[in-house]
Amino acid sequence: MSLTPRAWVRVSPLVALAFGLSACVPAQDVPPPRQTSRIPAPRPSVLPPVSVEPRYTAAPPPAMAQGVAAIWSRFPDRAGVAIMRADGSWLIAHRGTEFMPQQSVSKIWVAIAVMQAVDQGRLRLDDPVKVTDADLTLFHEPIEQLVGAEGYDTTIGALLTEAMTKSDNTANDVLLRRVGGPSAIRDMLAAKQMAGIRFGSGEPHLQAYTAGIPWKSDYRGKTNFEKARAKLSFDHRKSAMDRYLADPIDGATPIGIARALIRLQRGELLSPQSTRTLLGMMSDSQTGKQRLRAGVPAGWQFLHKTGTGQDLKGRTAGYNDVGLMIAPDGTVYAVVVQIADTVRPIPERQFFMQSVSGAIGNYHLR
């Protein structure tokens, strides 16, 4: 199932917009301290710097700001929204500086690190990779079906496509190890001054920590982790989920993600070729068809990444969609919706997201 180099590179029609955009968030809305636990959190050792809020040169369109505020206020659970015009002139945000779970949204930062390694000549998209049973992780990993007794021969580029378009956890973790592990992602975030974004310790450790169980290598595979988790009491799992949500080890702020997406689109993080490649993959994403995408007007382009956390009796620790909306006239908006902690039925969550992206389209020229 390996892809040819042509499949990785997709010429994007995005318009390069010239402006200077800070990637920093204000030092406020600090989340409450973590609860103590017998399972230590795999805390990031390096966090991006926090600096002052940039000055916006204009107020957001009143109708759009009022419409988004009304949509956000009607959603009853903890959610953050950030909408930023790509010229950096204005921002709409609600709970925009709170750290909320990213879950698979964090695959974007792994992808940037991979493409940076390509830019630096440390990796090539056609570098061969063999994926074996030892590489498997947990939850969503379509690639598992291709890993036989002899392993699965693929490439860096094909794994990146699987991670970004299908949110394959195994593909992402293999790439994460290739670029140097979690510390390399944190170093990249710090070096590029991508404030307001944390990175945890990889999918297995993140999910084990959220469930309140130490990760073991024999949990790999289709259902081993789920079976071990099922043996935990509800109170134990609730305590672990509460601890995670109070201070998510993979947390990011809506404003931090929005700025990072704008900087990616502007070509400030990668070479022009690598920028086009990564944005093309985000445009081809197959996940979350009923989230933000369903509210994007006809004729607009949409490039995005979803993220979904664990469920506990209908409560979800992270239900997200983040991306770039490009109007027919070339105007670019970063849009971030992070539902940090919710018990609302999935259709209600999706309607909330659709309403946000729909509001951007409806009020774009008003």
ZIHU-V284279 format. One record per residue. N is the residue number from 1. RES is the residue in three letters. PHI is phi in radians with two decimals (999 if undefined). Layout:
{{N:RES:PHI} {N:RES:PHI}}
This chain:
{{1:MET:999} {2:SER:-1.16} {3:LEU:-1.77} {4:THR:-1.36} {5:PRO:-0.96} {6:ARG:-1.05} {7:ALA:-1.24} {8:TRP:-1.45} {9:VAL:-1.80} {10:ARG:-2.29} {11:VAL:-1.18} {12:SER:-1.65} {13:PRO:-1.51} {14:LEU:-1.07} {15:VAL:-1.64} {16:ALA:-1.34} {17:LEU:-1.87} {18:ALA:-1.67} {19:PHE:-2.84} {20:GLY:-1.74} {21:LEU:-2.18} {22:SER:-1.28} {23:ALA:-1.91} {24:CYS:-1.96} {25:VAL:-2.14} {26:PRO:-1.23} {27:ALA:-1.48} {28:GLN:-2.61} {29:ASP:0.93} {30:VAL:-1.19} {31:PRO:-1.19} {32:PRO:-1.15} {33:PRO:-1.15} {34:ARG:-1.15} {35:GLN:-1.36} {36:THR:-1.28} {37:SER:-2.75} {38:ARG:-1.28} {39:ILE:-1.74} {40:PRO:-1.17} {41:ALA:-1.30} {42:PRO:-1.30} {43:ARG:-1.21} {44:PRO:-1.10} {45:SER:-1.53} {46:VAL:-2.36} {47:LEU:-2.03} {48:PRO:-1.05} {49:PRO:-1.17} {50:VAL:-1.95} {51:SER:-2.29} {52:VAL:-1.38} {53:GLU:-1.23} {54:PRO:-1.17} {55:ARG:-1.52} {56:TYR:-1.47} {57:THR:-1.56} {58:ALA:-2.62} {59:ALA:-1.44} {60:PRO:-1.13} {61:PRO:-0.95} {62:PRO:-0.97} {63:ALA:-1.12} {64:MET:-1.16} {65:ALA:-1.07} {66:GLN:-1.19} {67:GLY:-1.13} {68:VAL:-1.17} {69:ALA:-1.07} {70:ALA:-1.16} {71:ILE:-1.09} {72:TRP:-1.11} {73:SER:-1.17} {74:ARG:-1.43} {75:PHE:-1.43} {76:PRO:-1.40} {77:ASP:-1.75} {78:ARG:-1.25} {79:ALA:-2.53} {80:GLY:-2.11} {81:VAL:-2.34} {82:ALA:-2.47} {83:ILE:-2.25} {84:MET:-2.30} {85:ARG:-1.30} {86:ALA:-1.22} {87:ASP:-1.47} {88:GLY:1.33} {89:SER:-1.36} {90:TRP:-2.67} {91:LEU:-2.49} {92:ILE:-1.97} {93:ALA:-2.60} {94:HIS:-2.33} {95:ARG:0.93} {96:GLY:-1.31} {97:THR:-1.90} {98:GLU:-1.55} {99:PHE:-1.36} {100:MET:-2.19} {101:PRO:-0.99} {102:GLN:-1.60} {103:GLN:0.97} {104:SER:-1.30} {105:VAL:-1.01} {106:SER:-1.14} {107:LYS:-1.08} {108:ILE:-1.05} {109:TRP:-1.26} {110:VAL:-1.12} {111:ALA:-1.09} {112:ILE:-1.10} {113:ALA:-1.12} {114:VAL:-1.10} {115:MET:-1.20} {116:GLN:-1.12} {117:ALA:-1.11} {118:VAL:-1.14} {119:ASP:-1.03} {120:GLN:-1.51} {121:GLY:1.42} {122:ARG:-1.48} {123:LEU:-2.39} {124:ARG:-2.20} {125:LEU:-1.12} {126:ASP:-1.68} {127:ASP:-1.06} {128:PRO:-1.28} {129:VAL:-2.45} {130:LYS:-1.88} {131:VAL:-1.71} {132:THR:-2.09} {133:ASP:-0.98} {134:ALA:-1.17} {135:ASP:-1.55} {136:LEU:-1.12} {137:THR:-2.09} {138:LEU:-2.73} {139:PHE:1.03} {140:HIS:-1.42} {141:GLU:-2.61} {142:PRO:-0.97} {143:ILE:-1.10} {144:GLU:-0.98} {145:GLN:-1.16} {146:LEU:-1.68} {147:VAL:-1.56} {148:GLY:-1.65} {149:ALA:-1.08} {150:GLU:-1.65} {151:GLY:1.52} {152:TYR:-2.26} {153:ASP:-1.53} {154:THR:-2.55} {155:THR:-2.42} {156:ILE:-1.01} {157:GLY:-1.11} {158:ALA:-1.18} {159:LEU:-1.12} {160:LEU:-1.13} {161:THR:-1.09} {162:GLU:-1.10} {163:ALA:-1.17} {164:MET:-1.51} {165:THR:-1.68} {166:LYS:-2.05} {167:SER:1.01} {168:ASP:-1.29} {169:ASN:-1.19} {170:THR:-1.16} {171:ALA:-1.00} {172:ASN:-1.14} {173:ASP:-1.20} {174:VAL:-1.11} {175:LEU:-1.13} {176:LEU:-1.01} {177:ARG:-1.16} {178:ARG:-1.11} {179:VAL:-1.65} {180:GLY:2.01} {181:GLY:1.48} {182:PRO:-0.95} {183:SER:-1.10} {184:ALA:-1.18} {185:ILE:-1.19} {186:ARG:-1.09} {187:ASP:-1.09} {188:MET:-1.11} {189:LEU:-1.05} {190:ALA:-1.19} {191:ALA:-1.10} {192:LYS:-1.59} {193:GLN:0.92} {194:MET:-1.60} {195:ALA:-1.23} {196:GLY:1.40} {197:ILE:-2.32} {198:ARG:-1.83} {199:PHE:-2.39} {200:GLY:-1.42} {201:SER:-2.19} {202:GLY:1.60} {203:GLU:-0.99} {204:PRO:-1.02} {205:HIS:-1.22} {206:LEU:-1.09} {207:GLN:-1.22} {208:ALA:-1.12} {209:TYR:-1.10} {210:THR:-1.10} {211:ALA:-1.44} {212:GLY:1.50} {213:ILE:-2.47} {214:PRO:-1.14} {215:TRP:-1.28} {216:LYS:-2.23} {217:SER:-1.08} {218:ASP:-1.39} {219:TYR:-1.40} {220:ARG:-1.10} {221:GLY:2.05} {222:LYS:-1.19} {223:THR:-2.33} {224:ASN:-1.05} {225:PHE:-1.14} {226:GLU:-1.05} {227:LYS:-1.14} {228:ALA:-1.15} {229:ARG:-1.14} {230:ALA:-1.11} {231:LYS:-1.39} {232:LEU:-1.39} {233:SER:-1.28} {234:PHE:-1.05} {235:ASP:-1.07} {236:HIS:-1.11} {237:ARG:-1.18} {238:LYS:-1.13} {239:SER:-1.07} {240:ALA:-1.14} {241:MET:-1.16} {242:ASP:-1.04} {243:ARG:-1.08} {244:TYR:-1.10} {245:LEU:-1.22} {246:ALA:-1.15} {247:ASP:-2.74} {248:PRO:-1.10} {249:ILE:-1.19} {250:ASP:-1.91} {251:GLY:-1.24} {252:ALA:-2.62} {253:THR:-1.61} {254:PRO:-0.96} {255:ILE:-1.16} {256:GLY:-1.05} {257:ILE:-1.16} {258:ALA:-1.03} {259:ARG:-1.12} {260:ALA:-1.10} {261:LEU:-1.11} {262:ILE:-1.11} {263:ARG:-1.14} {264:LEU:-1.09} {265:GLN:-1.08} {266:ARG:-1.35} {267:GLY:1.42} {268:GLU:-1.49} {269:LEU:-1.87} {270:LEU:-2.45} {271:SER:-1.12} {272:PRO:-0.97} {273:GLN:-1.14} {274:SER:-1.18} {275:THR:-1.07} {276:ARG:-1.09} {277:THR:-1.09} {278:LEU:-1.21} {279:LEU:-1.13} {280:GLY:-1.10} {281:MET:-1.13} {282:MET:-1.15} {283:SER:-1.17} {284:ASP:-1.58} {285:SER:-0.96} {286:GLN:-1.80} {287:THR:-1.70} {288:GLY:1.10} {289:LYS:-1.14} {290:GLN:-1.83} {291:ARG:-1.67} {292:LEU:-1.00} {293:ARG:-0.96} {294:ALA:-1.17} {295:GLY:-1.76} {296:VAL:-1.28} {297:PRO:-1.13} {298:ALA:-1.06} {299:GLY:1.59} {300:TRP:-1.58} {301:GLN:-1.71} {302:PHE:-2.48} {303:LEU:-2.19} {304:HIS:-2.75} {305:LYS:-2.55} {306:THR:-1.73} {307:GLY:-2.75} {308:THR:-2.42} {309:GLY:-1.66} {310:GLN:-1.29} {311:ASP:-1.80} {312:LEU:-2.46} {313:LYS:0.90} {314:GLY:1.55} {315:ARG:-1.67} {316:THR:-2.05} {317:ALA:-1.68} {318:GLY:1.89} {319:TYR:-2.47} {320:ASN:-2.28} {321:ASP:-2.70} {322:VAL:-2.39} {323:GLY:-3.08} {324:LEU:-2.11} {325:MET:-1.85} {326:ILE:-2.08} {327:ALA:-1.27} {328:PRO:-1.00} {329:ASP:-1.50} {330:GLY:1.65} {331:THR:-1.14} {332:VAL:-1.98} {333:TYR:-2.16} {334:ALA:-1.52} {335:VAL:-2.30} {336:VAL:-2.25} {337:VAL:-2.23} {338:GLN:-2.07} {339:ILE:-1.68} {340:ALA:-1.29} {341:ASP:-2.63} {342:THR:-2.55} {343:VAL:-2.06} {344:ARG:-1.21} {345:PRO:-1.02} {346:ILE:-0.95} {347:PRO:-1.01} {348:GLU:-1.22} {349:ARG:-1.08} {350:GLN:-1.12} {351:PHE:-1.09} {352:PHE:-1.00} {353:MET:-1.13} {354:GLN:-1.04} {355:SER:-1.15} {356:VAL:-1.15} {357:SER:-1.15} {358:GLY:-1.12} {359:ALA:-1.13} {360:ILE:-1.07} {361:GLY:-1.14} {362:ASN:-1.14} {363:TYR:-1.83} {364:HIS:-0.99} {365:LEU:-1.87} {366:ARG:-1.63}}
